């Protein structure tokens, strides 16, 4: 019987609404485990997850049986509810609309994983806005400033 074979590696970037610093070190590992569970339950594979207080990078090996936008929607909706139900923040937690998605070949994975693992060090030198615009330029993605995330820098 024929089957579908694929190898699709995608780095997804999701951002806290208004880029507020609401992801705290005291519970971020729990959040990452929760997001990993969402991805796994959807039959996909999470290779690496990390971020800082205002955004998260997720490296996925995805199958073609699920639209990436549906997976990201599930991640954002369910993790938002999980964070708010636990009262981790005084303010209501929300993710911004939209997301970034950048594809890689298998030969690039080690570098992408290292990049994601070193987010805290990386953001001591570069703001999220600088990082995100560089992603867009490096991947030759046309964009309009008014449709980027809300940057409060």
C-alpha positions as CSV (number, residue, x, y, z in Angstrom):
1,X,0.0,0.0,0.0
2,X,1.5,3.4,-0.9
3,X,2.2,5.9,1.9
4,X,3.1,9.6,2.2
5,X,6.6,10.3,3.2
6,X,7.8,13.7,4.2
7,X,10.4,15.6,6.1
8,X,9.3,19.1,7.1
9,X,11.1,21.0,9.8
10,X,9.6,24.3,10.8
11,X,10.6,26.9,13.5
12,X,7.5,28.6,14.8
13,X,7.8,31.9,16.7
14,X,4.8,33.0,18.9
15,X,4.7,36.2,20.8
16,X,3.0,37.4,24.0
17,X,0.4,40.1,23.2
18,X,2.0,43.5,23.2
19,X,5.3,41.7,23.8
20,X,4.7,41.9,27.5
21,X,7.2,40.0,29.7
22,X,4.6,37.5,31.1
23,X,6.4,34.2,30.7
24,X,8.2,33.8,34.0
25,X,11.2,31.6,34.7
26,X,9.4,30.0,37.6
27,X,6.9,28.2,35.4
28,X,8.2,28.4,31.8
29,X,9.5,24.8,31.8
30,X,5.9,23.7,32.8
31,X,4.6,25.7,29.9
32,X,7.1,24.1,27.5
33,X,6.1,20.6,28.7
34,X,2.4,21.5,28.2
35,X,3.1,22.8,24.6
36,X,5.1,19.6,23.9
37,X,2.0,17.6,25.0
38,X,-0.3,19.6,22.7
39,X,2.1,18.9,19.7
40,X,2.5,15.2,20.6
41,X,-1.3,14.8,21.0
42,X,-1.7,16.2,17.5
43,X,0.6,13.5,16.1
44,X,3.5,15.9,15.5
45,X,7.0,16.0,16.9
46,X,8.5,18.8,18.9
47,X,12.3,18.9,18.6
48,X,13.1,21.9,20.7
49,X,11.3,24.7,22.5
50,X,12.7,27.7,24.3
51,X,12.3,31.4,24.6
52,X,12.3,34.4,26.9
53,X,9.7,36.4,28.8
54,X,7.9,37.7,25.7
55,X,8.2,35.0,23.0
56,X,8.8,31.4,22.3
57,X,10.6,29.5,19.5
58,X,9.3,26.0,18.7
59,X,11.1,23.6,16.3
60,X,8.8,21.1,14.9
61,X,9.0,18.0,12.6
62,X,5.5,18.2,11.1
63,X,3.6,15.7,9.0
64,X,1.4,16.8,6.1
65,X,-1.8,15.5,7.8
66,X,-2.3,18.7,9.8
67,X,-2.2,22.4,8.7
68,X,0.5,24.3,10.5
69,X,-1.9,27.2,11.2
70,X,-4.3,24.7,13.0
71,X,-1.5,23.4,15.1
72,X,-0.3,26.8,16.1
73,X,-3.9,27.9,16.9
74,X,-4.2,24.8,19.2
75,X,-0.9,25.6,20.9
76,X,-1.9,29.3,21.5
77,X,-5.5,28.7,22.6
78,X,-4.8,25.8,24.9
79,X,-1.6,27.3,26.4
80,X,-3.4,30.6,27.0
81,X,-6.2,28.8,28.9
82,X,-3.6,26.7,30.8
83,X,-1.7,29.8,31.9
84,X,-4.8,31.8,32.9
85,X,-6.4,28.8,34.7
86,X,-3.3,28.5,36.9
87,X,-3.2,32.2,37.7
88,X,0.5,32.5,36.9
89,X,0.1,36.2,36.2
90,X,-1.8,39.1,37.7
91,X,-2.7,40.2,34.2
92,X,-4.6,38.2,31.7
93,X,-2.2,36.2,29.4
94,X,-2.7,36.3,25.7
95,X,-0.7,35.5,22.6
96,X,-0.5,38.0,19.8
97,X,-2.3,37.2,16.6
98,X,-0.2,35.6,13.9
99,X,3.1,33.7,14.1
100,X,6.3,33.3,12.3
101,X,7.2,30.1,10.5
102,X,10.5,29.3,9.0
103,X,11.5,26.0,7.3
104,X,14.8,24.2,7.4
105,X,16.6,21.2,5.9
106,X,17.9,18.4,8.1
107,X,21.4,19.6,7.7
108,X,20.5,22.9,9.4
109,X,18.9,21.3,12.5
110,X,21.9,21.3,14.8
111,X,22.4,25.1,14.3
112,X,18.7,25.8,14.7
113,X,18.6,23.8,17.9
114,X,21.6,25.6,19.3
115,X,20.0,28.9,18.4
116,X,16.8,28.1,20.2
117,X,18.6,26.8,23.2
118,X,20.6,30.0,23.6
119,X,17.7,32.4,23.5
120,X,18.4,34.1,26.8
121,X,22.0,34.8,25.8
122,X,21.0,35.9,22.3
123,X,18.5,38.5,23.6
124,X,21.1,40.1,25.7
125,X,22.6,41.4,22.4
126,X,19.6,41.7,20.1
127,X,16.0,42.7,20.6
128,X,13.1,40.5,19.5
129,X,12.2,43.1,16.8
130,X,15.7,43.0,15.4
131,X,15.7,39.2,15.5
132,X,12.3,38.8,13.9
133,X,13.0,41.3,11.1
134,X,16.3,39.6,10.4
135,X,14.4,36.3,10.1
136,X,12.1,37.8,7.6
137,X,14.9,39.3,5.5
138,X,17.1,36.1,5.7
139,X,14.1,34.0,4.5
140,X,13.3,36.6,1.8
141,X,9.8,37.1,3.2
142,X,8.1,40.3,2.0
143,X,6.4,42.2,4.9
144,X,4.8,45.5,5.8
145,X,5.7,47.1,9.1
146,X,2.1,47.7,10.0
147,X,1.4,44.0,9.9
148,X,4.3,42.9,12.1
149,X,3.8,42.1,15.8
150,X,3.1,44.9,18.2
151,X,6.6,46.0,19.3
152,X,6.8,48.0,22.5
153,X,10.4,49.0,22.3
